[in-house]
Amino acid sequence: MMGALSSRENQQDGKINRIMVIIAMQAEAQPLIDCLGLTEQSSVFSGPLPAKCFSGLVDGCNVDVVVNGQDPKFGNDSVGTVCAALTTYEGLKTLSPDLLINAGTAGGFRRKGAEIGDIFLSTECKNHDRRIAIPSFTEWATGAYECVSTANMQKELGFKCGIVTTGNSLDHEPKDDELMLENDASVKDMEAAAIASTAALFETPFFAVKSVTDIVDGNVPTHEEFLENLSAAARSLQEAIPRIISFVVQKSSAKDL
């Protein structure tokens, strides 16, 4: 806790001293944790939250990889928007990072040029399964949370970029397809918009990094393609995130990404 506070207090020059990377599934996170040589921290989060935190110094920057953890009742990874928002809130409150990154897997849209294994950086995060047919709720339901610009990063590291659309189901129904098209989405996930909305509450700069496991507008069933490519996508994140961190720590502030 004290380390997190000192990071915020010492950020007088706007330099990024602490990065929090939130990841939904342990299988997505473990290759990155091992690659960065991070150590699990005990008693970081108060109360019953099952989230785990793995921390260490990377290129002189404090890096915390936070994973949602396992559901205490069902024993599976805690995925989806509720778990993502809870973990993000506790992480931002406790660790007080200067930059928040959501790393994870996602479905990609062929119509947007996505291919298996591609890395996408988010420009904006929207929802596609909050359908509230009341005019005053329409914009809130979609969300449309802008992410910190990563234009320089995209150019230097060669990653693709686009809008992330979020829903609580791995599969997608015709109405989801309609709304994802309206959202102009490049990739589809189960947490980014929830994390973006929580980051907005804390006014913490945020963007998402998504590795494509399946093609949403393709012919292979989503769950089959996801499971087949999960390990490879996790390795892609393992390669991408250290490059991103190295890029970030060279910048004077999040405005230069």
Backbone bond lengths (Angstrom), bond angles and torsions (degrees), N, CA, C in turn:
res aa  C-N    CA-C-N  psi(-1)  N-CA   C-N-CA  omega(-1)  CA-C   N-CA-C  phi
1 M - - - 1.467 - - 1.522 111.37 -
2 M 1.338 116.70 -45.28 1.451 119.73 -179.45 1.522 111.10 -64.49
3 G 1.363 115.52 -37.40 1.454 118.95 177.82 1.508 111.73 -61.42
4 A 1.335 115.84 -39.31 1.456 120.05 179.96 1.513 111.06 -67.15
5 L 1.331 116.45 -40.73 1.449 119.93 -179.39 1.526 110.70 -66.30
6 S 1.338 116.46 -41.22 1.452 118.33 -179.61 1.520 111.47 -65.91
7 S 1.337 116.25 -31.88 1.463 119.78 176.76 1.515 110.37 -60.92
8 R 1.324 117.81 -45.19 1.457 121.65 -179.69 1.519 110.41 -68.51
9 E 1.348 116.96 -41.86 1.452 120.29 -177.60 1.527 111.87 -66.37
10 N 1.344 116.06 -32.66 1.455 119.84 -176.91 1.517 113.36 -85.45
11 Q 1.329 117.96 0.81 1.455 120.58 -175.55 1.528 111.34 -87.93
12 Q 1.316 116.28 41.16 1.453 120.12 -177.42 1.522 111.75 -68.07
13 D 1.343 116.88 -29.72 1.455 119.83 -179.25 1.516 111.99 -89.34
14 G 1.336 117.80 3.90 1.452 122.04 179.76 1.510 113.91 82.84
15 K 1.323 118.09 -2.80 1.465 121.47 -177.84 1.526 110.24 -68.65
16 I 1.323 115.27 144.96 1.461 121.12 -178.87 1.523 108.98 -83.42
17 N 1.334 116.35 112.00 1.454 122.28 -178.80 1.521 113.28 -103.96
18 R 1.323 116.54 -19.44 1.467 119.81 -179.01 1.526 109.43 -141.63
19 I 1.333 115.45 129.72 1.462 122.53 178.62 1.516 108.92 -119.76
20 M 1.313 116.23 130.32 1.465 121.46 172.94 1.520 108.30 -107.32
21 V 1.327 115.85 126.75 1.463 122.35 177.23 1.521 107.59 -112.48
22 I 1.318 117.69 114.73 1.460 121.03 -179.41 1.525 109.45 -102.10
23 I 1.342 115.05 131.41 1.461 122.53 -176.60 1.523 108.13 -133.79
24 A 1.318 117.03 136.64 1.467 120.61 -174.55 1.521 112.95 -72.03
25 M 1.332 117.24 -48.69 1.460 121.30 -169.62 1.528 111.75 -110.42
26 Q 1.335 115.74 141.49 1.461 120.52 178.87 1.527 111.39 -60.72
27 A 1.339 116.73 -37.48 1.470 120.28 179.95 1.523 111.66 -63.88
28 E 1.334 116.74 -31.19 1.459 120.59 176.27 1.526 110.67 -73.35
29 A 1.338 115.78 -35.24 1.461 121.44 -171.91 1.524 114.32 -86.00
30 Q 1.334 118.02 -33.15 1.465 120.82 -168.19 1.526 114.57 -58.71
31 P 1.345 119.42 -44.96 1.469 117.85 177.87 1.527 112.86 -58.67
32 L 1.332 117.19 -36.35 1.457 121.14 178.93 1.524 110.78 -70.03
33 I 1.339 116.75 -43.32 1.467 121.42 178.36 1.526 110.09 -58.00
34 D 1.326 116.29 -45.28 1.463 120.92 179.84 1.524 111.27 -65.96
35 C 1.324 116.11 -42.44 1.462 121.01 -178.40 1.527 111.77 -62.44
36 L 1.323 116.64 -41.16 1.463 121.48 -177.45 1.524 112.66 -84.21
37 G 1.337 117.39 -9.67 1.460 120.93 -179.70 1.516 113.29 67.91
38 L 1.322 116.80 37.81 1.462 121.27 -177.49 1.528 111.02 -81.93
39 T 1.328 115.72 154.83 1.460 122.66 -178.52 1.517 109.81 -116.12
40 E 1.334 116.68 135.74 1.460 119.83 178.79 1.523 110.12 -67.94
41 Q 1.323 115.51 133.87 1.455 122.10 179.28 1.528 109.40 -102.21
42 S 1.316 116.73 136.02 1.462 120.37 179.26 1.522 110.16 -95.62
43 S 1.310 115.98 151.18 1.475 123.20 173.93 1.522 113.26 59.05
44 V 1.329 116.90 35.02 1.466 119.56 176.71 1.519 110.43 -77.24
45 F 1.333 116.23 -43.08 1.458 120.76 -176.40 1.525 110.50 -107.18
46 S 1.316 115.60 134.44 1.458 120.53 -179.79 1.523 110.44 -83.37
47 G 1.340 116.02 162.17 1.456 120.58 175.56 1.514 112.89 76.31
48 P 1.336 116.68 -162.11 1.469 121.41 -172.34 1.524 115.53 -86.71
49 L 1.315 118.54 2.92 1.462 120.61 -177.46 1.530 110.21 -58.00
50 P 1.351 118.32 126.81 1.468 120.17 -176.99 1.523 114.63 -82.20
51 A 1.319 118.10 4.24 1.463 121.67 -176.44 1.524 111.72 -60.32
52 K 1.344 114.98 149.67 1.458 121.97 178.17 1.523 109.55 -120.58
53 C 1.330 115.40 150.60 1.463 120.85 -178.81 1.529 109.60 -127.37
54 F 1.331 115.73 129.62 1.462 122.53 178.62 1.527 107.44 -121.01
55 S 1.329 117.30 124.50 1.465 120.26 -169.50 1.522 112.44 -129.41
56 G 1.335 114.57 159.47 1.454 121.48 175.92 1.511 110.91 175.11
57 L 1.318 116.10 175.08 1.457 122.38 176.56 1.523 109.47 -94.84
58 V 1.316 116.66 129.32 1.458 122.41 178.06 1.528 107.82 -129.62
59 D 1.308 116.54 116.36 1.469 121.18 -177.03 1.522 111.37 53.10
60 G 1.340 115.87 37.25 1.453 121.12 178.34 1.511 115.17 79.75
61 C 1.328 117.39 3.24 1.468 122.18 -178.61 1.525 109.67 -109.81
62 N 1.326 116.86 139.29 1.460 121.34 174.09 1.527 109.02 -71.28
63 V 1.323 116.52 122.33 1.460 121.64 -179.74 1.522 109.20 -122.19
64 D 1.328 115.89 127.59 1.463 122.80 176.90 1.518 108.49 -118.94
65 V 1.324 117.13 115.39 1.458 121.36 172.02 1.522 107.41 -94.10
66 V 1.309 116.16 117.35 1.463 122.26 -176.93 1.524 108.93 -111.05
67 V 1.328 115.97 127.17 1.458 122.66 -178.57 1.525 108.42 -115.40
68 N 1.329 116.79 141.38 1.467 120.73 -176.67 1.515 113.77 -59.03
69 G 1.322 117.88 -30.00 1.458 121.11 -179.73 1.518 112.59 86.88
70 Q 1.320 115.80 -179.80 1.459 121.48 -177.15 1.519 111.62 -93.25
71 D 1.324 115.48 140.40 1.458 121.04 176.31 1.530 108.92 -63.82
72 P 1.341 118.44 126.94 1.470 120.61 -175.54 1.524 114.13 -66.54
73 K 1.327 117.65 -22.45 1.462 120.36 -179.37 1.521 111.95 -88.86
74 F 1.334 117.08 -44.71 1.462 120.94 -172.45 1.532 113.72 -102.50
75 G 1.326 117.64 -18.38 1.453 121.04 175.15 1.510 116.27 80.92
76 N 1.328 117.79 1.91 1.461 120.44 178.65 1.530 110.31 -95.86
77 D 1.335 115.84 168.90 1.463 119.46 176.12 1.522 110.27 -59.14
78 S 1.320 116.28 139.55 1.464 121.70 -179.89 1.525 108.92 -83.25
79 V 1.316 116.26 96.86 1.462 120.71 -176.66 1.529 110.19 -110.09
80 G 1.321 116.16 168.42 1.454 121.07 177.57 1.512 112.80 99.92
81 T 1.321 115.23 176.21 1.463 120.85 -169.99 1.523 114.02 -71.65
82 V 1.332 117.99 -35.88 1.468 120.17 -178.64 1.519 110.25 -63.77
83 C 1.325 116.39 -50.91 1.465 120.86 179.86 1.526 110.80 -62.13
84 A 1.323 116.50 -40.45 1.461 120.47 -179.87 1.521 111.55 -62.82
85 A 1.326 117.09 -43.98 1.463 120.74 -179.31 1.527 111.39 -66.17
86 L 1.343 116.67 -42.45 1.465 120.43 179.19 1.524 111.30 -61.39
87 T 1.327 115.87 -48.64 1.458 120.00 -178.28 1.523 111.11 -65.55
88 T 1.320 116.97 -41.11 1.459 120.62 178.76 1.519 111.24 -61.95
89 Y 1.317 116.37 -44.96 1.472 120.14 -179.79 1.523 110.90 -58.66
90 E 1.332 116.19 -50.01 1.463 119.88 -178.84 1.523 111.15 -64.68
91 G 1.333 116.40 -39.37 1.455 119.66 179.93 1.519 112.67 -64.76
92 L 1.323 116.71 -44.22 1.462 120.16 179.79 1.521 111.41 -67.92
93 K 1.318 116.29 -38.40 1.469 120.11 179.97 1.525 111.37 -68.35
94 T 1.326 116.83 -40.32 1.459 121.53 -173.93 1.523 112.98 -85.26
95 L 1.327 117.22 -43.57 1.461 121.43 -173.58 1.524 113.55 -93.55
96 S 1.328 117.00 -24.25 1.465 122.77 178.77 1.534 112.77 49.26
97 P 1.336 117.37 57.94 1.469 119.55 -178.28 1.526 112.20 -73.40
98 D 1.317 115.23 160.07 1.461 121.38 176.22 1.522 111.65 -86.38
99 L 1.337 116.27 -19.86 1.458 122.15 179.49 1.521 108.52 -147.17
100 L 1.331 116.23 136.60 1.466 122.16 178.03 1.524 109.09 -114.80
101 I 1.331 115.86 130.12 1.463 122.02 177.15 1.517 108.47 -123.83
102 N 1.319 117.17 130.68 1.467 121.48 170.27 1.523 107.74 -99.97
103 A 1.326 116.07 112.67 1.462 121.01 177.80 1.518 108.86 -106.48
104 G 1.316 116.74 139.61 1.454 119.01 179.35 1.512 112.43 175.70
105 T 1.311 114.11 -175.30 1.459 120.68 179.45 1.522 110.39 -94.42
106 A 1.313 115.70 163.43 1.464 120.52 -178.75 1.518 109.69 -161.18
107 G 1.313 114.74 159.58 1.453 120.22 168.92 1.515 109.04 -83.49
108 G 1.310 117.03 143.88 1.457 120.67 179.42 1.515 111.08 -114.16
109 F 1.321 116.18 156.24 1.465 121.56 179.75 1.525 110.00 -102.49
110 R 1.324 114.91 122.48 1.461 119.77 179.12 1.523 110.73 -60.42
111 R 1.338 116.42 -34.11 1.465 119.42 -179.33 1.528 111.94 -64.72
112 K 1.339 116.63 -16.61 1.459 121.75 177.43 1.532 111.80 -103.54
113 G 1.318 115.85 9.98 1.456 119.87 177.00 1.508 115.26 84.88
114 A 1.336 117.88 14.11 1.463 120.94 -178.49 1.520 111.32 -78.14
115 E 1.329 114.96 141.49 1.451 122.40 175.11 1.527 108.59 -133.26
116 I 1.329 116.64 156.63 1.458 121.11 179.07 1.526 109.76 -55.53
117 G 1.343 115.98 130.76 1.457 121.18 178.61 1.510 114.74 92.46
118 D 1.334 118.17 -10.63 1.467 120.96 177.73 1.524 110.80 -62.70
119 I 1.332 116.06 147.43 1.458 122.48 171.85 1.525 108.47 -105.99
120 F 1.341 115.44 125.64 1.463 121.96 177.79 1.525 110.18 -114.13
121 L 1.321 116.39 137.25 1.460 123.14 170.26 1.522 107.91 -101.88
122 S 1.323 116.55 136.10 1.463 120.44 -175.19 1.520 111.90 -78.37
123 T 1.310 115.51 140.72 1.461 121.65 170.45 1.524 110.61 -101.59
124 E 1.329 115.68 -26.89 1.461 122.56 -177.03 1.528 107.39 -161.67
125 C 1.336 116.67 152.66 1.464 121.19 178.30 1.529 109.46 -125.05
126 K 1.340 115.50 130.54 1.460 121.38 -178.22 1.530 110.26 -131.19
127 N 1.326 115.83 165.57 1.466 122.49 174.56 1.527 110.02 -105.48
128 H 1.333 115.99 145.72 1.469 118.55 175.06 1.528 113.10 -121.73
129 D 1.334 118.57 0.93 1.467 118.76 -179.31 1.523 113.24 -123.02
130 R 1.336 117.39 15.90 1.471 120.44 173.98 1.526 107.34 -102.13
131 R 1.302 115.19 84.40 1.466 120.89 -174.71 1.529 109.76 -96.78
132 I 1.324 115.70 104.08 1.465 121.99 -178.60 1.524 107.59 -126.10
133 A 1.322 116.64 104.88 1.472 121.71 -173.67 1.526 111.98 -82.80
134 I 1.321 115.66 52.00 1.464 122.80 175.72 1.523 106.48 -128.23
135 P 1.331 118.36 120.20 1.465 121.23 -172.04 1.525 114.80 -48.82
136 S 1.324 117.84 -41.69 1.459 119.70 -176.03 1.527 113.18 -70.40
137 F 1.344 117.38 -12.43 1.460 120.91 -179.24 1.531 112.93 -104.18
138 T 1.317 117.61 -6.58 1.462 120.71 -170.88 1.524 112.77 -59.91
139 E 1.323 117.26 -51.00 1.463 120.21 -178.28 1.519 111.23 -65.32
140 W 1.338 116.72 -40.77 1.467 120.08 178.59 1.519 110.86 -61.92
141 A 1.330 116.88 -41.26 1.460 120.70 -177.90 1.526 111.25 -62.09
142 T 1.314 116.96 -41.73 1.468 120.37 178.56 1.518 111.40 -71.58
143 G 1.314 116.68 -38.74 1.462 121.20 176.85 1.509 112.72 91.78
144 A 1.326 117.79 -72.88 1.468 123.14 -179.64 1.528 111.68 53.00
145 Y 1.343 116.07 60.15 1.462 121.87 179.01 1.525 109.64 -88.47
146 E 1.317 115.78 117.97 1.460 120.12 179.24 1.525 110.06 -72.46
147 C 1.312 115.82 141.72 1.458 121.74 177.10 1.527 109.60 -99.43
148 V 1.328 115.86 158.71 1.458 119.39 175.41 1.528 108.20 -59.89
149 S 1.301 116.97 140.99 1.461 120.66 -178.01 1.530 110.89 -65.51
150 T 1.329 115.57 133.15 1.467 121.40 176.15 1.532 110.28 -120.59
151 A 1.318 116.04 32.12 1.470 120.71 -175.33 1.525 112.27 -58.55
152 N 1.339 116.98 -42.37 1.460 120.17 179.89 1.528 111.05 -67.27
153 M 1.321 115.92 -39.59 1.459 120.99 178.85 1.523 111.31 -64.14
154 Q 1.325 115.84 -44.41 1.463 120.23 178.97 1.525 110.81 -57.47
155 K 1.319 115.24 -43.64 1.463 120.27 -177.35 1.521 111.48 -68.15
156 E 1.329 116.62 -44.70 1.467 120.00 -174.62 1.526 112.58 -76.66
157 L 1.341 117.55 -39.08 1.462 120.86 -175.04 1.522 113.11 -94.66
158 G 1.325 117.04 -13.03 1.456 120.35 174.20 1.511 116.03 79.02
159 F 1.338 117.64 22.73 1.456 120.52 178.61 1.526 110.66 -85.88
160 K 1.316 115.66 157.52 1.455 121.13 174.44 1.530 109.12 -82.84
161 C 1.322 117.17 169.02 1.458 120.51 179.67 1.523 109.80 -143.89
162 G 1.327 115.60 161.15 1.453 119.87 178.23 1.510 112.07 167.16
163 I 1.314 115.10 -177.91 1.463 122.47 -178.82 1.522 109.97 -82.30
164 V 1.343 115.71 135.58 1.462 121.90 173.82 1.523 108.22 -98.29
165 T 1.322 117.17 128.42 1.460 121.25 175.58 1.523 108.87 -109.48
166 T 1.331 116.37 135.67 1.464 121.93 -169.96 1.519 112.13 -118.38
167 G 1.331 115.29 137.94 1.461 121.86 173.65 1.518 109.37 -150.26
168 N 1.323 117.48 167.23 1.459 121.50 -175.28 1.521 114.16 -93.35
169 S 1.314 118.21 9.66 1.461 121.32 179.16 1.522 110.35 -121.59
170 L 1.336 115.13 142.67 1.458 119.82 176.23 1.522 110.64 -71.05
171 D 1.328 116.06 -37.29 1.462 119.62 178.23 1.527 109.74 -86.75
172 H 1.325 117.03 -172.79 1.462 120.09 -178.52 1.522 109.48 -152.44
173 E 1.324 114.35 137.05 1.458 122.85 179.20 1.534 109.69 -96.58
174 P 1.332 117.71 166.97 1.476 119.97 179.99 1.527 113.69 -52.81
175 K 1.338 117.52 -38.75 1.466 119.33 178.72 1.522 111.00 -65.96
176 D 1.341 116.79 -37.85 1.462 119.86 174.73 1.525 110.40 -60.27
177 D 1.334 115.71 -44.68 1.466 120.31 -179.95 1.525 111.10 -58.59
178 E 1.321 115.40 -41.24 1.469 120.63 179.71 1.523 111.05 -62.45
179 L 1.332 116.25 -45.67 1.460 120.10 -177.37 1.523 112.03 -73.74
180 M 1.333 117.06 -34.31 1.466 119.19 176.87 1.521 110.90 -65.41
181 L 1.320 116.06 -35.09 1.464 120.18 175.58 1.526 110.19 -66.43
182 E 1.340 116.36 -43.33 1.462 120.77 176.79 1.529 111.02 -61.07
183 N 1.331 115.98 -35.11 1.467 120.61 179.93 1.526 112.81 -73.19
184 D 1.339 116.65 -9.00 1.463 122.13 -178.52 1.529 110.93 58.06
185 A 1.329 114.97 40.60 1.461 120.94 -172.30 1.520 112.77 -76.00
186 S 1.338 114.72 144.01 1.460 121.56 171.89 1.519 111.17 -97.72
187 V 1.346 115.93 -32.90 1.464 120.70 178.42 1.524 110.20 -139.06
188 K 1.331 115.54 156.92 1.469 123.33 -178.16 1.522 109.16 -123.67
189 D 1.351 116.74 128.57 1.458 119.85 178.09 1.520 110.74 -136.90
190 M 1.349 116.40 -167.03 1.458 121.05 -176.36 1.524 112.67 -124.54
191 E 1.342 118.90 15.98 1.462 118.16 -178.91 1.526 117.28 -152.76
192 A 1.314 120.41 -21.98 1.465 121.09 -167.43 1.526 113.99 -58.74
193 A 1.334 117.98 -42.53 1.469 119.81 -178.33 1.523 111.53 -65.31
194 A 1.336 116.84 -36.34 1.465 120.15 177.75 1.521 110.89 -66.49
195 I 1.318 116.42 -40.12 1.461 120.87 177.95 1.522 110.27 -67.54
196 A 1.323 116.68 -41.15 1.464 120.93 179.42 1.520 111.88 -62.25
197 S 1.336 116.39 -40.35 1.470 119.40 -179.58 1.521 111.02 -66.97
198 T 1.335 116.99 -36.53 1.461 120.70 178.43 1.523 110.60 -70.70
199 A 1.321 116.88 -40.90 1.463 120.53 176.63 1.525 111.16 -59.97
200 A 1.335 116.05 -36.23 1.465 120.17 179.25 1.525 111.41 -63.29
201 L 1.334 117.09 -35.58 1.461 120.52 177.98 1.522 111.17 -61.38
202 F 1.332 115.80 -38.03 1.466 121.27 -178.25 1.529 112.39 -90.11
203 E 1.338 116.62 -4.10 1.464 122.27 -176.20 1.530 111.08 56.54
204 T 1.331 115.23 39.64 1.461 121.90 179.13 1.524 109.69 -97.55
205 P 1.322 119.03 126.52 1.470 120.83 177.54 1.527 110.55 -55.88
206 F 1.330 115.83 137.14 1.463 120.10 -172.89 1.520 111.40 -144.98
207 F 1.333 115.24 144.06 1.462 121.26 163.94 1.521 108.49 -152.99
208 A 1.329 115.66 162.22 1.461 121.72 -179.22 1.520 110.49 -110.92
209 V 1.331 114.96 148.29 1.465 123.09 175.62 1.521 106.87 -121.80
210 K 1.314 117.92 116.28 1.462 121.48 -173.61 1.528 111.41 -121.96
211 S 1.328 114.94 130.58 1.458 122.38 176.37 1.527 108.63 -102.65
212 V 1.304 117.28 125.84 1.466 122.01 -171.70 1.531 111.27 -78.28
213 T 1.338 115.60 122.74 1.467 122.29 178.19 1.520 112.80 -103.13
214 D 1.324 116.82 -25.04 1.466 120.36 -174.39 1.523 109.75 -151.46
215 I 1.318 115.79 159.81 1.463 121.68 179.97 1.528 108.45 -104.04
216 V 1.332 115.94 111.85 1.466 121.67 -174.63 1.522 111.22 -61.22
217 D 1.317 116.75 -43.37 1.465 120.82 -178.97 1.532 111.40 -97.29
218 G 1.334 115.61 33.11 1.458 121.40 176.23 1.513 111.28 -103.04
219 N 1.330 116.72 -165.32 1.463 121.80 -174.07 1.524 114.28 -106.99
220 V 1.340 118.22 -10.26 1.463 121.48 -178.10 1.526 109.23 -89.40
221 P 1.354 118.94 135.51 1.466 120.98 177.29 1.528 111.07 -53.57
222 T 1.340 116.16 135.65 1.462 121.55 -172.99 1.515 112.65 -55.04
223 H 1.347 117.42 -48.12 1.462 119.76 -174.37 1.524 111.62 -64.60
224 E 1.326 117.33 -34.77 1.463 120.49 179.16 1.529 110.90 -67.78
225 E 1.321 115.75 -46.39 1.465 120.24 -178.10 1.523 110.83 -68.11
226 F 1.344 116.59 -37.57 1.460 121.66 178.88 1.525 110.80 -60.66
227 L 1.332 116.88 -51.76 1.462 120.82 -178.09 1.525 111.63 -63.92
228 E 1.321 116.08 -36.80 1.461 120.32 -179.25 1.522 111.90 -65.25
229 N 1.332 117.06 -34.25 1.464 121.07 -172.27 1.524 114.41 -108.64
230 L 1.350 118.48 2.86 1.463 121.26 -175.33 1.527 111.88 -59.74
231 S 1.318 117.58 -47.79 1.468 120.64 -177.65 1.525 111.30 -62.59
232 A 1.323 116.25 -42.91 1.463 120.07 179.55 1.525 111.07 -65.29
233 A 1.339 116.42 -38.42 1.461 120.24 179.22 1.524 110.79 -66.56
234 A 1.339 116.63 -38.49 1.462 120.47 177.62 1.527 110.59 -63.52
235 R 1.319 116.46 -38.53 1.473 119.54 177.20 1.531 111.04 -66.59
236 S 1.330 116.32 -34.78 1.469 119.79 176.57 1.522 110.80 -63.07
237 L 1.334 116.21 -40.28 1.464 120.40 176.42 1.525 110.56 -64.92
238 Q 1.337 115.81 -39.81 1.461 121.11 178.23 1.521 110.92 -57.74
239 E 1.315 116.38 -35.67 1.463 121.02 179.02 1.526 111.89 -80.69
240 A 1.335 116.80 -36.15 1.467 120.54 -173.52 1.524 113.19 -77.70
241 I 1.331 117.48 -44.22 1.465 120.19 -172.62 1.526 112.65 -62.61
242 P 1.338 120.75 -45.05 1.470 118.50 176.62 1.528 112.84 -58.60
243 R 1.321 117.68 -37.54 1.462 120.85 176.81 1.526 110.44 -64.05
244 I 1.328 115.83 -39.97 1.462 120.58 179.34 1.523 110.59 -66.03
245 I 1.336 116.50 -44.44 1.464 120.11 179.37 1.526 110.45 -61.69
246 S 1.323 116.99 -44.85 1.468 120.46 178.62 1.522 111.30 -59.87
247 F 1.325 116.40 -37.65 1.462 120.87 177.42 1.527 110.39 -66.85
248 V 1.342 116.37 -45.18 1.465 121.47 -175.74 1.523 111.71 -62.30
249 V 1.332 117.41 -45.01 1.468 119.69 -173.28 1.526 112.20 -68.91
250 Q 1.315 117.57 -15.15 1.461 120.49 177.29 1.528 112.53 -82.89
251 K 1.333 116.63 -10.44 1.458 120.57 -175.97 1.524 110.77 -94.50
252 S 1.318 115.39 152.65 1.461 120.25 -177.62 1.515 112.49 -76.20
253 S 1.349 117.45 -24.17 1.460 120.93 178.10 1.519 109.30 -164.19
254 A 1.347 115.59 173.28 1.463 120.84 178.81 1.523 111.97 -65.20
255 K 1.320 117.15 -17.65 1.461 120.54 179.67 1.528 112.16 -72.03
256 D 1.330 116.53 -13.41 1.462 120.35 -176.04 1.521 113.36 -100.17
257 L 1.340 117.31 7.57 1.461 120.08 -175.72 1.524 111.49 -75.20
